[in-house]
Amino acid sequence: MKDDIQIVVITGMSGAGKTVTVQSLEDLGFFCIDNLPPALIPKLLDLVEGGSMNRVALVMDLRGREFFEQVFSAVSMLGDKPNLHTHILFLDAEDSKLVQRFKETRRSHPLAPAGPLLDGIKEERQILDEIKGRARYHIDTTALSPRELRAEINKFFTAPEELTFSVHFMSFGFKRGVPIDADLVFDVRFLPNPHYIERMRPLTGMDSDVAEYVMKWTDTKEFLAKLEDMLTFLLPLYKQEGKSQVIVAIGCTGGNHRSVALVEHLSDVYSGNYQVYKSHREHKDRGETNE
């Protein structure tokens, strides 16, 4: 029999935070499916038990109202097998907050597409009352920011030993543009360039001769001291804010020497405290690793 499988059914009031919840669970390694018709659950179970997924999250809400009446039989079906652990997560918020959120996003309520928002919210609350009573996890998002909601999700579904925050150090060359997905970008073109030393030109910052050359300068040492001090300050704050990954991009002219050497150094420095990834954009065949 396959190892235990954790299945979370996400439901609750429209506008209570399902999108943020799904994103948070995806960051925790869950395979998330939005608005799956209950009739397809047996097929899903076959796929889960025959594959490598062991954490699955299903969103079931009133967008698929014609299917929602089957949700209890669906949950019972999920609980029929001893290796499946199924729990319901119910998201809620005060009516006034839900009205505010719908107005801010200019969305209509699924139960009142052309009528007063509050009527749709009250009808939905009545329909969901029974499943709310069966839910194991309840989160009231009335006063929660997206960051605080992610923290609540992490509290419920993160094992203590799991690492859910990672740092990705990336080298790149400015002549090919700045990485669009970088959170922090640092320009190290002020450092002496090994490119102008003929024997080092064909090498990269992953070669010891180049790394030693880049690292020996006083400017390099002072820059790294200041950068590491800043990152040591910033990274815990990013983690606390709820980010799952921070990408730190280090750029030089060609992305071959200086930036590569510094990314190699920084990944070594922080690998003891975080899940660290490193990549060298201009040398993808040699550079992408998981520390």
Secondary structure, DSSP 8 states (H G I E B T S, - for coil): ----EEEEEEEE-TTSSHHHHHHHHHHTT-EEEES--GGGHHHHHHHHHHSS--EEEEE--GGGHHHHTTHHHHHHHHTTSTTEEEEEEEEE--HHHHHHHHHHHT--BTTBSSS-HHHHHHHHHHHHHHHHHH-SEEEE-TT--HHHHHHHHHHHH--TT----EEEEEEEEGGG---TT-SEEEE-TTS--GGGSGGGTT--TTSHHHHHHHHTSHHHHHHHHHHHHHHHHHHHHHHHHT-SEEEEEEEESSSSSHHHHHHHHHHHHHTTTSEEEEEEGGGHHHH-EE-
